[in-house]
Amino acid sequence: MNKSVTIFLVFASFFLIANDVEAQCAMCRAALESESDNSQAEGINNGIVYLMAIPYVLVGGLFYFIYRKLRNS
């Protein structure tokens, strides 16, 4: 079997075996469930999105500068 096909099948299996998970610790969940308005929940969700997006932006910028450097050489 081709190496790229094997790698594709491994990554595809990760997406097919998805489980429902709770992404918050017990303390965060208790604090968010006990609150009447959703302002704290929105803040925690925004924080998670920012923490998730920053590494992708940094790595994407790094690859962009490497691409420009190699293309201009």
CHARMM-style PDB file with segment names, atoms N, HN, CA, C and O in Angstrom:
ATOM      1  N   MET     1       0.849  -1.179   0.000  1.00  0.00      PROA
ATOM      2  CA  MET     1       0.000   0.000   0.000  1.00  0.00      PROA
ATOM      3  C   MET     1       0.893   1.240   0.000  1.00  0.00      PROA
ATOM      4  O   MET     1       1.952   1.257   0.629  1.00  0.00      PROA
ATOM      5  N   ASN     2       0.470   2.234  -0.685  1.00  0.00      PROA
ATOM      6  HN  ASN     2      -0.389   2.220  -1.195  1.00  0.00      PROA
ATOM      7  CA  ASN     2       1.207   3.483  -0.795  1.00  0.00      PROA
ATOM      8  C   ASN     2       1.262   4.182   0.565  1.00  0.00      PROA
ATOM      9  O   ASN     2       0.300   4.134   1.332  1.00  0.00      PROA
ATOM     10  N   LYS     3       2.380   4.823   0.855  1.00  0.00      PROA
ATOM     11  HN  LYS     3       3.161   4.862   0.232  1.00  0.00      PROA
ATOM     12  CA  LYS     3       2.564   5.477   2.149  1.00  0.00      PROA
ATOM     13  C   LYS     3       1.552   6.601   2.362  1.00  0.00      PROA
ATOM     14  O   LYS     3       1.036   6.763   3.468  1.00  0.00      PROA
ATOM     15  N   SER     4       1.263   7.375   1.322  1.00  0.00      PROA
ATOM     16  HN  SER     4       1.683   7.243   0.424  1.00  0.00      PROA
ATOM     17  CA  SER     4       0.311   8.483   1.468  1.00  0.00      PROA
ATOM     18  C   SER     4      -1.104   7.964   1.718  1.00  0.00      PROA
ATOM     19  O   SER     4      -1.874   8.598   2.439  1.00  0.00      PROA
ATOM     20  N   VAL     5      -1.454   6.824   1.133  1.00  0.00      PROA
ATOM     21  HN  VAL     5      -0.829   6.309   0.547  1.00  0.00      PROA
ATOM     22  CA  VAL     5      -2.778   6.237   1.370  1.00  0.00      PROA
ATOM     23  C   VAL     5      -2.886   5.770   2.812  1.00  0.00      PROA
ATOM     24  O   VAL     5      -3.927   5.944   3.446  1.00  0.00      PROA
ATOM     25  N   THR     6      -1.821   5.180   3.333  1.00  0.00      PROA
ATOM     26  HN  THR     6      -0.976   5.039   2.818  1.00  0.00      PROA
ATOM     27  CA  THR     6      -1.811   4.724   4.723  1.00  0.00      PROA
ATOM     28  C   THR     6      -1.972   5.902   5.675  1.00  0.00      PROA
ATOM     29  O   THR     6      -2.751   5.825   6.626  1.00  0.00      PROA
ATOM     30  N   ILE     7      -1.251   6.983   5.435  1.00  0.00      PROA
ATOM     31  HN  ILE     7      -0.618   7.046   4.664  1.00  0.00      PROA
ATOM     32  CA  ILE     7      -1.352   8.169   6.294  1.00  0.00      PROA
ATOM     33  C   ILE     7      -2.757   8.749   6.224  1.00  0.00      PROA
ATOM     34  O   ILE     7      -3.320   9.143   7.245  1.00  0.00      PROA
ATOM     35  N   PHE     8      -3.324   8.803   5.023  1.00  0.00      PROA
ATOM     36  HN  PHE     8      -2.867   8.482   4.193  1.00  0.00      PROA
ATOM     37  CA  PHE     8      -4.690   9.310   4.879  1.00  0.00      PROA
ATOM     38  C   PHE     8      -5.680   8.454   5.659  1.00  0.00      PROA
ATOM     39  O   PHE     8      -6.564   8.994   6.325  1.00  0.00      PROA
ATOM     40  N   LEU     9      -5.551   7.144   5.592  1.00  0.00      PROA
ATOM     41  HN  LEU     9      -4.833   6.706   5.052  1.00  0.00      PROA
ATOM     42  CA  LEU     9      -6.467   6.258   6.308  1.00  0.00      PROA
ATOM     43  C   LEU     9      -6.342   6.402   7.820  1.00  0.00      PROA
ATOM     44  O   LEU     9      -7.341   6.315   8.534  1.00  0.00      PROA
ATOM     45  N   VAL    10      -5.138   6.619   8.310  1.00  0.00      PROA
ATOM     46  HN  VAL    10      -4.327   6.690   7.731  1.00  0.00      PROA
ATOM     47  CA  VAL    10      -4.947   6.820   9.751  1.00  0.00      PROA
ATOM     48  C   VAL    10      -5.638   8.103  10.199  1.00  0.00      PROA
ATOM     49  O   VAL    10      -6.356   8.098  11.200  1.00  0.00      PROA
ATOM     50  N   PHE    11      -5.434   9.194   9.479  1.00  0.00      PROA
ATOM     51  HN  PHE    11      -4.852   9.198   8.666  1.00  0.00      PROA
ATOM     52  CA  PHE    11      -6.076  10.454   9.852  1.00  0.00      PROA
ATOM     53  C   PHE    11      -7.588  10.395   9.675  1.00  0.00      PROA
ATOM     54  O   PHE    11      -8.322  10.975  10.474  1.00  0.00      PROA
ATOM     55  N   ALA    12      -8.063   9.711   8.652  1.00  0.00      PROA
ATOM     56  HN  ALA    12      -7.466   9.239   8.002  1.00  0.00      PROA
ATOM     57  CA  ALA    12      -9.506   9.574   8.445  1.00  0.00      PROA
ATOM     58  C   ALA    12     -10.138   8.777   9.577  1.00  0.00      PROA
ATOM     59  O   ALA    12     -11.268   9.057   9.977  1.00  0.00      PROA
ATOM     60  N   SER    13      -9.418   7.786  10.097  1.00  0.00      PROA
ATOM     61  HN  SER    13      -8.500   7.559   9.772  1.00  0.00      PROA
ATOM     62  CA  SER    13      -9.971   6.995  11.202  1.00  0.00      PROA
ATOM     63  C   SER    13     -10.131   7.847  12.459  1.00  0.00      PROA
ATOM     64  O   SER    13     -11.039   7.597  13.252  1.00  0.00      PROA
ATOM     65  N   PHE    14      -9.278   8.841  12.660  1.00  0.00      PROA
ATOM     66  HN  PHE    14      -8.540   9.045  12.016  1.00  0.00      PROA
ATOM     67  CA  PHE    14      -9.433   9.727  13.816  1.00  0.00      PROA
ATOM     68  C   PHE    14     -10.737  10.511  13.741  1.00  0.00      PROA
ATOM     69  O   PHE    14     -11.378  10.750  14.764  1.00  0.00      PROA
ATOM     70  N   PHE    15     -11.127  10.906  12.553  1.00  0.00      PROA
ATOM     71  HN  PHE    15     -10.606  10.712  11.722  1.00  0.00      PROA
ATOM     72  CA  PHE    15     -12.367  11.666  12.401  1.00  0.00      PROA
ATOM     73  C   PHE    15     -13.601  10.773  12.477  1.00  0.00      PROA
ATOM     74  O   PHE    15     -14.672  11.233  12.872  1.00  0.00      PROA
ATOM     75  N   LEU    16     -13.463   9.516  12.106  1.00  0.00      PROA
ATOM     76  HN  LEU    16     -12.593   9.142  11.785  1.00  0.00      PROA
ATOM     77  CA  LEU    16     -14.597   8.607  12.154  1.00  0.00      PROA
ATOM     78  C   LEU    16     -14.874   8.090  13.560  1.00  0.00      PROA
ATOM     79  O   LEU    16     -15.993   7.671  13.856  1.00  0.00      PROA
ATOM     80  N   ILE    17     -13.866   8.116  14.427  1.00  0.00      PROA
ATOM     81  HN  ILE    17     -12.957   8.457  14.186  1.00  0.00      PROA
ATOM     82  CA  ILE    17     -14.013   7.602  15.783  1.00  0.00      PROA
ATOM     83  C   ILE    17     -14.160   8.775  16.750  1.00  0.00      PROA
ATOM     84  O   ILE    17     -13.540   8.778  17.813  1.00  0.00      PROA
ATOM     85  N   ALA    18     -14.952   9.747  16.401  1.00  0.00      PROA
ATOM     86  HN  ALA    18     -15.455   9.745  15.537  1.00  0.00      PROA
ATOM     87  CA  ALA    18     -15.130  10.931  17.244  1.00  0.00      PROA
ATOM     88  C   ALA    18     -16.096  10.615  18.389  1.00  0.00      PROA
ATOM     89  O   ALA    18     -17.115   9.955  18.188  1.00  0.00      PROA
ATOM     90  N   ASN    19     -15.771  11.083  19.561  1.00  0.00      PROA
ATOM     91  HN  ASN    19     -14.943  11.619  19.724  1.00  0.00      PROA
ATOM     92  CA  ASN    19     -16.617  10.929  20.736  1.00  0.00      PROA
ATOM     93  C   ASN    19     -17.093  12.294  21.204  1.00  0.00      PROA
ATOM     94  O   ASN    19     -16.435  13.308  20.969  1.00  0.00      PROA
ATOM     95  N   ASP    20     -18.236  12.312  21.864  1.00  0.00      PROA
ATOM     96  HN  ASP    20     -18.771  11.489  22.055  1.00  0.00      PROA
ATOM     97  CA  ASP    20     -18.693  13.555  22.475  1.00  0.00      PROA
ATOM     98  C   ASP    20     -17.896  13.761  23.764  1.00  0.00      PROA
ATOM     99  O   ASP    20     -17.838  12.878  24.619  1.00  0.00      PROA
ATOM    100  N   VAL    21     -17.291  14.924  23.887  1.00  0.00      PROA
ATOM    101  HN  VAL    21     -17.337  15.642  23.193  1.00  0.00      PROA
ATOM    102  CA  VAL    21     -16.477  15.204  25.058  1.00  0.00      PROA
ATOM    103  C   VAL    21     -16.900  16.532  25.649  1.00  0.00      PROA
ATOM    104  O   VAL    21     -17.429  17.396  24.950  1.00  0.00      PROA
ATOM    105  N   GLU    22     -16.670  16.686  26.910  1.00  0.00      PROA
ATOM    106  HN  GLU    22     -16.240  15.984  27.478  1.00  0.00      PROA
ATOM    107  CA  GLU    22     -16.878  17.953  27.595  1.00  0.00      PROA
ATOM    108  C   GLU    22     -15.514  18.625  27.706  1.00  0.00      PROA
ATOM    109  O   GLU    22     -14.577  18.043  28.253  1.00  0.00      PROA
ATOM    110  N   ALA    23     -15.400  19.839  27.194  1.00  0.00      PROA
ATOM    111  HN  ALA    23     -16.161  20.311  26.751  1.00  0.00      PROA
ATOM    112  CA  ALA    23     -14.104  20.498  27.088  1.00  0.00      PROA
ATOM    113  C   ALA    23     -13.767  21.347  28.299  1.00  0.00      PROA
ATOM    114  O   ALA    23     -12.751  22.042  28.293  1.00  0.00      PROA
ATOM    115  N   GLN    24     -14.582  21.312  29.326  1.00  0.00      PROA
ATOM    116  HN  GLN    24     -15.407  20.748  29.331  1.00  0.00      PROA
ATOM    117  CA  GLN    24     -14.335  22.155  30.481  1.00  0.00      PROA
ATOM    118  C   GLN    24     -14.036  21.298  31.699  1.00  0.00      PROA
ATOM    119  O   GLN    24     -14.541  20.183  31.833  1.00  0.00      PROA
ATOM    120  N   CYS    25     -13.210  21.834  32.580  1.00  0.00      PROA
ATOM    121  HN  CYS    25     -12.800  22.740  32.471  1.00  0.00      PROA
ATOM    122  CA  CYS    25     -12.940  21.118  33.826  1.00  0.00      PROA
ATOM    123  C   CYS    25     -14.175  21.198  34.723  1.00  0.00      PROA
ATOM    124  O   CYS    25     -15.098  21.965  34.449  1.00  0.00      PROA
ATOM    125  N   ALA    26     -14.189  20.413  35.782  1.00  0.00      PROA
ATOM    126  HN  ALA    26     -13.439  19.789  36.004  1.00  0.00      PROA
ATOM    127  CA  ALA    26     -15.358  20.351  36.655  1.00  0.00      PROA
ATOM    128  C   ALA    26     -15.639  21.695  37.328  1.00  0.00      PROA
ATOM    129  O   ALA    26     -16.800  22.069  37.495  1.00  0.00      PROA
ATOM    130  N   MET    27     -14.601  22.415  37.711  1.00  0.00      PROA
ATOM    131  HN  MET    27     -13.658  22.112  37.575  1.00  0.00      PROA
ATOM    132  CA  MET    27     -14.796  23.706  38.385  1.00  0.00      PROA
ATOM    133  C   MET    27     -15.372  24.741  37.412  1.00  0.00      PROA
ATOM    134  O   MET    27     -16.280  25.487  37.777  1.00  0.00      PROA
ATOM    135  N   CYS    28     -14.862  24.793  36.199  1.00  0.00      PROA
ATOM    136  HN  CYS    28     -14.124  24.187  35.903  1.00  0.00      PROA
ATOM    137  CA  CYS    28     -15.392  25.742  35.213  1.00  0.00      PROA
ATOM    138  C   CYS    28     -16.841  25.420  34.885  1.00  0.00      PROA
ATOM    139  O   CYS    28     -17.677  26.317  34.774  1.00  0.00      PROA
ATOM    140  N   ARG    29     -17.128  24.153  34.734  1.00  0.00      PROA
ATOM    141  HN  ARG    29     -16.449  23.424  34.824  1.00  0.00      PROA
ATOM    142  CA  ARG    29     -18.494  23.754  34.404  1.00  0.00      PROA
ATOM    143  C   ARG    29     -19.462  24.128  35.515  1.00  0.00      PROA
ATOM    144  O   ARG    29     -20.555  24.626  35.242  1.00  0.00      PROA
ATOM    145  N   ALA    30     -19.075  23.895  36.766  1.00  0.00      PROA
ATOM    146  HN  ALA    30     -18.187  23.492  36.988  1.00  0.00      PROA
ATOM    147  CA  ALA    30     -19.942  24.229  37.898  1.00  0.00      PROA
ATOM    148  C   ALA    30     -20.176  25.735  37.977  1.00  0.00      PROA
ATOM    149  O   ALA    30     -21.293  26.175  38.251  1.00  0.00      PROA
ATOM    150  N   ALA    31     -19.141  26.522  37.740  1.00  0.00      PROA
ATOM    151  HN  ALA    31     -18.234  26.165  37.517  1.00  0.00      PROA
ATOM    152  CA  ALA    31     -19.282  27.971  37.792  1.00  0.00      PROA
ATOM    153  C   ALA    31     -20.182  28.481  36.679  1.00  0.00      PROA
ATOM    154  O   ALA    31     -20.958  29.413  36.888  1.00  0.00      PROA
ATOM    155  N   LEU    32     -20.087  27.885  35.509  1.00  0.00      PROA
ATOM    156  HN  LEU    32     -19.456  27.128  35.339  1.00  0.00      PROA
ATOM    157  CA  LEU    32     -20.889  28.341  34.371  1.00  0.00      PROA
ATOM    158  C   LEU    32     -22.341  27.898  34.480  1.00  0.00      PROA
ATOM    159  O   LEU    32     -23.244  28.624  34.063  1.00  0.00      PROA
ATOM    160  N   GLU    33     -22.571  26.722  35.030  1.00  0.00      PROA
ATOM    161  HN  GLU    33     -21.837  26.132  35.368  1.00  0.00      PROA
ATOM    162  CA  GLU    33     -23.948  26.235  35.156  1.00  0.00      PROA
ATOM    163  C   GLU    33     -24.714  26.964  36.250  1.00  0.00      PROA
ATOM    164  O   GLU    33     -25.939  27.066  36.178  1.00  0.00      PROA
ATOM    165  N   SER    34     -24.017  27.473  37.264  1.00  0.00      PROA
ATOM    166  HN  SER    34     -23.022  27.391  37.322  1.00  0.00      PROA
ATOM    167  CA  SER    34     -24.698  28.136  38.368  1.00  0.00      PROA
ATOM    168  C   SER    34     -25.021  29.602  38.069  1.00  0.00      PROA
ATOM    169  O   SER    34     -25.745  30.242  38.832  1.00  0.00      PROA
ATOM    170  N   GLU    35     -24.501  30.130  36.984  1.00  0.00      PROA
ATOM    171  HN  GLU    35     -23.913  29.610  36.364  1.00  0.00      PROA
ATOM    172  CA  GLU    35     -24.709  31.537  36.649  1.00  0.00      PROA
ATOM    173  C   GLU    35     -26.013  31.711  35.881  1.00  0.00      PROA
ATOM    174  O   GLU    35     -26.351  30.891  35.028  1.00  0.00      PROA
ATOM    175  N   SER    36     -26.750  32.790  36.187  1.00  0.00      PROA
ATOM    176  HN  SER    36     -26.475  33.457  36.880  1.00  0.00      PROA
ATOM    177  CA  SER    36     -28.036  33.014  35.521  1.00  0.00      PROA
ATOM    178  C   SER    36     -27.872  33.633  34.128  1.00  0.00      PROA
ATOM    179  O   SER    36     -28.580  33.245  33.199  1.00  0.00      PROA
ATOM    180  N   ASP    37     -26.944  34.591  33.970  1.00  0.00      PROA
ATOM    181  HN  ASP    37     -26.369  34.906  34.725  1.00  0.00      PROA
ATOM    182  CA  ASP    37     -26.712  35.145  32.631  1.00  0.00      PROA
ATOM    183  C   ASP    37     -25.510  34.432  32.001  1.00  0.00      PROA
ATOM    184  O   ASP    37     -24.772  33.726  32.689  1.00  0.00      PROA
ATOM    185  N   ASN    38     -25.323  34.614  30.725  1.00  0.00      PROA
ATOM    186  HN  ASN    38     -25.923  35.187  30.166  1.00  0.00      PROA
ATOM    187  CA  ASN    38     -24.305  33.860  29.992  1.00  0.00      PROA
ATOM    188  C   ASN    38     -23.037  34.660  29.722  1.00  0.00      PROA
ATOM    189  O   ASN    38     -22.257  34.281  28.848  1.00  0.00      PROA
ATOM    190  N   SER    39     -22.809  35.742  30.435  1.00  0.00      PROA
ATOM    191  HN  SER    39     -23.443  36.050  31.145  1.00  0.00      PROA
ATOM    192  CA  SER    39     -21.643  36.571  30.140  1.00  0.00      PROA
ATOM    193  C   SER    39     -20.336  35.852  30.467  1.00  0.00      PROA
ATOM    194  O   SER    39     -19.368  35.958  29.715  1.00  0.00      PROA
ATOM    195  N   GLN    40     -20.299  35.130  31.572  1.00  0.00      PROA
ATOM    196  HN  GLN    40     -21.086  35.044  32.183  1.00  0.00      PROA
ATOM    197  CA  GLN    40     -19.074  34.417  31.923  1.00  0.00      PROA
ATOM    198  C   GLN    40     -18.828  33.258  30.951  1.00  0.00      PROA
ATOM    199  O   GLN    40     -17.682  32.983  30.594  1.00  0.00      PROA
ATOM    200  N   ALA    41     -19.885  32.588  30.527  1.00  0.00      PROA
ATOM    201  HN  ALA    41     -20.815  32.812  30.816  1.00  0.00      PROA
ATOM    202  CA  ALA    41     -19.739  31.488  29.567  1.00  0.00      PROA
ATOM    203  C   ALA    41     -19.208  32.004  28.233  1.00  0.00      PROA
ATOM    204  O   ALA    41     -18.355  31.368  27.615  1.00  0.00      PROA
ATOM    205  N   GLU    42     -19.706  33.148  27.792  1.00  0.00      PROA
ATOM    206  HN  GLU    42     -20.399  33.665  28.295  1.00  0.00      PROA
ATOM    207  CA  GLU    42     -19.207  33.727  26.543  1.00  0.00      PROA
ATOM    208  C   GLU    42     -17.741  34.104  26.663  1.00  0.00      PROA
ATOM    209  O   GLU    42     -16.978  33.930  25.713  1.00  0.00      PROA
ATOM    210  N   GLY    43     -17.339  34.614  27.811  1.00  0.00      PROA
ATOM    211  HN  GLY    43     -17.959  34.755  28.583  1.00  0.00      PROA
ATOM    212  CA  GLY    43     -15.943  34.968  28.028  1.00  0.00      PROA
ATOM    213  C   GLY    43     -15.028  33.762  27.985  1.00  0.00      PROA
ATOM    214  O   GLY    43     -13.949  33.818  27.394  1.00  0.00      PROA
ATOM    215  N   ILE    44     -15.451  32.673  28.605  1.00  0.00      PROA
ATOM    216  HN  ILE    44     -16.327  32.628  29.085  1.00  0.00      PROA
ATOM    217  CA  ILE    44     -14.634  31.459  28.585  1.00  0.00      PROA
ATOM    218  C   ILE    44     -14.567  30.889  27.170  1.00  0.00      PROA
ATOM    219  O   ILE    44     -13.503  30.448  26.735  1.00  0.00      PROA
ATOM    220  N   ASN    45     -15.680  30.892  26.450  1.00  0.00      PROA
ATOM    221  HN  ASN    45     -16.544  31.250  26.803  1.00  0.00      PROA
ATOM    222  CA  ASN    45     -15.666  30.396  25.075  1.00  0.00      PROA
ATOM    223  C   ASN    45     -14.773  31.248  24.181  1.00  0.00      PROA
ATOM    224  O   ASN    45     -14.050  30.710  23.343  1.00  0.00      PROA
ATOM    225  N   ASN    46     -14.812  32.566  24.345  1.00  0.00      PROA
ATOM    226  HN  ASN    46     -15.400  33.003  25.026  1.00  0.00      PROA
ATOM    227  CA  ASN    46     -13.927  33.442  23.564  1.00  0.00      PROA
ATOM    228  C   ASN    46     -12.462  33.182  23.895  1.00  0.00      PROA
ATOM    229  O   ASN    46     -11.614  33.181  23.002  1.00  0.00      PROA
ATOM    230  N   GLY    47     -12.160  32.964  25.164  1.00  0.00      PROA
ATOM    231  HN  GLY    47     -12.849  32.965  25.889  1.00  0.00      PROA
ATOM    232  CA  GLY    47     -10.789  32.655  25.571  1.00  0.00      PROA
ATOM    233  C   GLY    47     -10.293  31.372  24.940  1.00  0.00      PROA
ATOM    234  O   GLY    47      -9.139  31.291  24.521  1.00  0.00      PROA
ATOM    235  N   ILE    48     -11.155  30.365  24.868  1.00  0.00      PROA
ATOM    236  HN  ILE    48     -12.093  30.431  25.209  1.00  0.00      PROA
ATOM    237  CA  ILE    48     -10.775  29.095  24.239  1.00  0.00      PROA
ATOM    238  C   ILE    48     -10.483  29.309  22.760  1.00  0.00      PROA
ATOM    239  O   ILE    48      -9.516  28.758  22.234  1.00  0.00      PROA
ATOM    240  N   VAL    49     -11.305  30.100  22.086  1.00  0.00      PROA
ATOM    241  HN  VAL    49     -12.091  30.547  22.513  1.00  0.00      PROA
ATOM    242  CA  VAL    49     -11.091  30.358  20.658  1.00  0.00      PROA
ATOM    243  C   VAL    49      -9.778  31.099  20.439  1.00  0.00      PROA
ATOM    244  O   VAL    49      -9.031  30.763  19.520  1.00  0.00      PROA
ATOM    245  N   TYR    50      -9.482  32.100  21.263  1.00  0.00      PROA
ATOM    246  HN  TYR    50     -10.089  32.374  22.009  1.00  0.00      PROA
ATOM    247  CA  TYR    50      -8.224  32.838  21.116  1.00  0.00      PROA
ATOM    248  C   TYR    50      -7.032  31.930  21.354  1.00  0.00      PROA
ATOM    249  O   TYR    50      -6.061  31.976  20.599  1.00  0.00      PROA
ATOM    250  N   LEU    51      -7.087  31.105  22.392  1.00  0.00      PROA
ATOM    251  HN  LEU    51      -7.876  31.068  23.006  1.00  0.00      PROA
ATOM    252  CA  LEU    51      -5.974  30.204  22.678  1.00  0.00      PROA
ATOM    253  C   LEU    51      -5.787  29.182  21.562  1.00  0.00      PROA
ATOM    254  O   LEU    51      -4.664  28.748  21.307  1.00  0.00      PROA
ATOM    255  N   MET    52      -6.855  28.798  20.905  1.00  0.00      PROA
ATOM    256  HN  MET    52      -7.768  29.150  21.112  1.00  0.00      PROA
ATOM    257  CA  MET    52      -6.767  27.838  19.821  1.00  0.00      PROA
ATOM    258  C   MET    52      -6.243  28.489  18.545  1.00  0.00      PROA
ATOM    259  O   MET    52      -5.504  27.848  17.798  1.00  0.00      PROA
ATOM    260  N   ALA    53      -6.601  29.730  18.275  1.00  0.00      PROA
ATOM    261  HN  ALA    53      -7.202  30.250  18.882  1.00  0.00      PROA
ATOM    262  CA  ALA    53      -6.276  30.374  17.002  1.00  0.00      PROA
ATOM    263  C   ALA    53      -4.848  30.913  16.940  1.00  0.00      PROA
ATOM    264  O   ALA    53      -4.247  30.908  15.866  1.00  0.00      PROA
ATOM    265  N   ILE    54      -4.300  31.366  18.033  1.00  0.00      PROA
ATOM    266  HN  ILE    54      -4.788  31.370  18.905  1.00  0.00      PROA
ATOM    267  CA  ILE    54      -2.982  32.016  18.023  1.00  0.00      PROA
ATOM    268  C   ILE    54      -1.882  31.102  17.464  1.00  0.00      PROA
ATOM    269  O   ILE    54      -1.116  31.564  16.619  1.00  0.00      PROA
ATOM    270  N   PRO    55      -1.758  29.846  17.880  1.00  0.00      PROA
ATOM    271  CA  PRO    55      -0.694  29.006  17.283  1.00  0.00      PROA
ATOM    272  C   PRO    55      -0.844  28.818  15.777  1.00  0.00      PROA
ATOM    273  O   PRO    55       0.154  28.784  15.059  1.00  0.00      PROA
ATOM    274  N   TYR    56      -2.080  28.695  15.289  1.00  0.00      PROA
ATOM    275  HN  TYR    56      -2.891  28.723  15.873  1.00  0.00      PROA
ATOM    276  CA  TYR    56      -2.283  28.546  13.849  1.00  0.00      PROA
ATOM    277  C   TYR    56      -1.861  29.805  13.098  1.00  0.00      PROA
ATOM    278  O   TYR    56      -1.269  29.713  12.023  1.00  0.00      PROA
ATOM    279  N   VAL    57      -2.152  30.956  13.640  1.00  0.00      PROA
ATOM    280  HN  VAL    57      -2.633  31.031  14.514  1.00  0.00      PROA
ATOM    281  CA  VAL    57      -1.745  32.212  12.999  1.00  0.00      PROA
ATOM    282  C   VAL    57      -0.225  32.327  12.977  1.00  0.00      PROA
ATOM    283  O   VAL    57       0.347  32.722  11.961  1.00  0.00      PROA
ATOM    284  N   LEU    58       0.436  31.989  14.079  1.00  0.00      PROA
ATOM    285  HN  LEU    58      -0.028  31.668  14.905  1.00  0.00      PROA
ATOM    286  CA  LEU    58       1.896  32.075  14.133  1.00  0.00      PROA
ATOM    287  C   LEU    58       2.560  31.106  13.161  1.00  0.00      PROA
ATOM    288  O   LEU    58       3.487  31.487  12.446  1.00  0.00      PROA
ATOM    289  N   VAL    59       2.100  29.868  13.126  1.00  0.00      PROA
ATOM    290  HN  VAL    59       1.347  29.559  13.706  1.00  0.00      PROA
ATOM    291  CA  VAL    59       2.688  28.880  12.216  1.00  0.00      PROA
ATOM    292  C   VAL    59       2.395  29.249  10.772  1.00  0.00      PROA
ATOM    293  O   VAL    59       3.263  29.098   9.912  1.00  0.00      PROA
ATOM    294  N   GLY    60       1.185  29.731  10.486  1.00  0.00      PROA
ATOM    295  HN  GLY    60       0.480  29.854  11.185  1.00  0.00      PROA
ATOM    296  CA  GLY    60       0.854  30.165   9.133  1.00  0.00      PROA
ATOM    297  C   GLY    60       1.722  31.323   8.684  1.00  0.00      PROA
ATOM    298  O   GLY    60       2.176  31.351   7.540  1.00  0.00      PROA
ATOM    299  N   GLY    61       1.957  32.278   9.568  1.00  0.00      PROA
ATOM    300  HN  GLY    61       1.588  32.255  10.497  1.00  0.00      PROA
ATOM    301  CA  GLY    61       2.847  33.400   9.238  1.00  0.00      PROA
ATOM    302  C   GLY    61       4.276  32.949   8.991  1.00  0.00      PROA
ATOM    303  O   GLY    61       4.945  33.451   8.088  1.00  0.00      PROA
ATOM    304  N   LEU    62       4.742  32.005   9.789  1.00  0.00      PROA
ATOM    305  HN  LEU    62       4.198  31.597  10.523  1.00  0.00      PROA
ATOM    306  CA  LEU    62       6.090  31.480   9.609  1.00  0.00      PROA
ATOM    307  C   LEU    62       6.234  30.796   8.247  1.00  0.00      PROA
ATOM    308  O   LEU    62       7.206  31.030   7.529  1.00  0.00      PROA
ATOM    309  N   PHE    63       5.267  29.955   7.900  1.00  0.00      PROA
ATOM    310  HN  PHE    63       4.478  29.765   8.484  1.00  0.00      PROA
ATOM    311  CA  PHE    63       5.324  29.286   6.602  1.00  0.00      PROA
ATOM    312  C   PHE    63       5.207  30.278   5.446  1.00  0.00      PROA
ATOM    313  O   PHE    63       5.821  30.082   4.397  1.00  0.00      PROA
ATOM    314  N   TYR    64       4.426  31.341   5.632  1.00  0.00      PROA
ATOM    315  HN  TYR    64       3.928  31.501   6.485  1.00  0.00      PROA
ATOM    316  CA  TYR    64       4.302  32.356   4.585  1.00  0.00      PROA
ATOM    317  C   TYR    64       5.641  33.038   4.342  1.00  0.00      PROA
ATOM    318  O   TYR    64       6.032  33.228   3.190  1.00  0.00      PROA
ATOM    319  N   PHE    65       6.358  33.413   5.413  1.00  0.00      PROA
ATOM    320  HN  PHE    65       6.041  33.259   6.349  1.00  0.00      PROA
ATOM    321  CA  PHE    65       7.646  34.077   5.246  1.00  0.00      PROA
ATOM    322  C   PHE    65       8.695  33.133   4.660  1.00  0.00      PROA
ATOM    323  O   PHE    65       9.540  33.560   3.872  1.00  0.00      PROA
ATOM    324  N   ILE    66       8.648  31.862   5.036  1.00  0.00      PROA
ATOM    325  HN  ILE    66       7.962  31.516   5.676  1.00  0.00      PROA
ATOM    326  CA  ILE    66       9.566  30.887   4.445  1.00  0.00      PROA
ATOM    327  C   ILE    66       9.272  30.724   2.959  1.00  0.00      PROA
ATOM    328  O   ILE    66      10.190  30.657   2.142  1.00  0.00      PROA
ATOM    329  N   TYR    67       7.993  30.660   2.614  1.00  0.00      PROA
ATOM    330  HN  TYR    67       7.247  30.714   3.277  1.00  0.00      PROA
ATOM    331  CA  TYR    67       7.593  30.539   1.209  1.00  0.00      PROA
ATOM    332  C   TYR    67       8.082  31.741   0.404  1.00  0.00      PROA
ATOM    333  O   TYR    67       8.620  31.574  -0.690  1.00  0.00      PROA
ATOM    334  N   ARG    68       7.899  32.951   0.937  1.00  0.00      PROA
ATOM    335  HN  ARG    68       7.461  33.087   1.826  1.00  0.00      PROA
ATOM    336  CA  ARG    68       8.364  34.158   0.225  1.00  0.00      PROA
ATOM    337  C   ARG    68       9.868  34.162   0.067  1.00  0.00      PROA
ATOM    338  O   ARG    68      10.389  34.530  -0.986  1.00  0.00      PROA
ATOM    339  N   LYS    69      10.572  33.750   1.121  1.00  0.00      PROA
ATOM    340  HN  LYS    69      10.149  33.451   1.977  1.00  0.00      PROA
ATOM    341  CA  LYS    69      12.043  33.734   1.067  1.00  0.00      PROA
ATOM    342  C   LYS    69      12.538  32.747   0.022  1.00  0.00      PROA
ATOM    343  O   LYS    69      13.458  33.061  -0.732  1.00  0.00      PROA
ATOM    344  N   LEU    70      11.933  31.538  -0.037  1.00  0.00      PROA
ATOM    345  HN  LEU    70      11.185  31.283   0.576  1.00  0.00      PROA
ATOM    346  CA  LEU    70      12.366  30.543  -1.001  1.00  0.00      PROA
ATOM    347  C   LEU    70      11.960  30.907  -2.422  1.00  0.00      PROA
ATOM    348  O   LEU    70      12.667  30.577  -3.374  1.00  0.00      PROA
ATOM    349  N   ARG    71      10.842  31.575  -2.569  1.00  0.00      PROA
ATOM    350  HN  ARG    71      10.268  31.843  -1.795  1.00  0.00      PROA
ATOM    351  CA  ARG    71      10.360  31.955  -3.901  1.00  0.00      PROA
ATOM    352  C   ARG    71      11.206  33.072  -4.516  1.00  0.00      PROA
ATOM    353  O   ARG    71      11.427  33.084  -5.727  1.00  0.00      PROA
ATOM    354  N   ASN    72      11.680  34.008  -3.692  1.00  0.00      PROA
ATOM    355  HN  ASN    72      11.500  33.998  -2.709  1.00  0.00      PROA
ATOM    356  CA  ASN    72      12.480  35.128  -4.175  1.00  0.00      PROA
ATOM    357  C   ASN    72      13.938  34.771  -4.390  1.00  0.00      PROA
ATOM    358  O   ASN    72      14.669  35.540  -5.014  1.00  0.00      PROA
ATOM    359  N   SER    73      14.378  33.635  -3.896  1.00  0.00      PROA
ATOM    360  HN  SER    73      13.785  33.010  -3.390  1.00  0.00      PROA
ATOM    361  CA  SER    73      15.790  33.264  -4.038  1.00  0.00      PROA
ATOM    362  C   SER    73      16.129  32.785  -5.420  1.00  0.00      PROA
ATOM    363  OT1 SER    73      17.279  32.438  -5.688  1.00  0.00      PROA
TER     364      SER     73
END
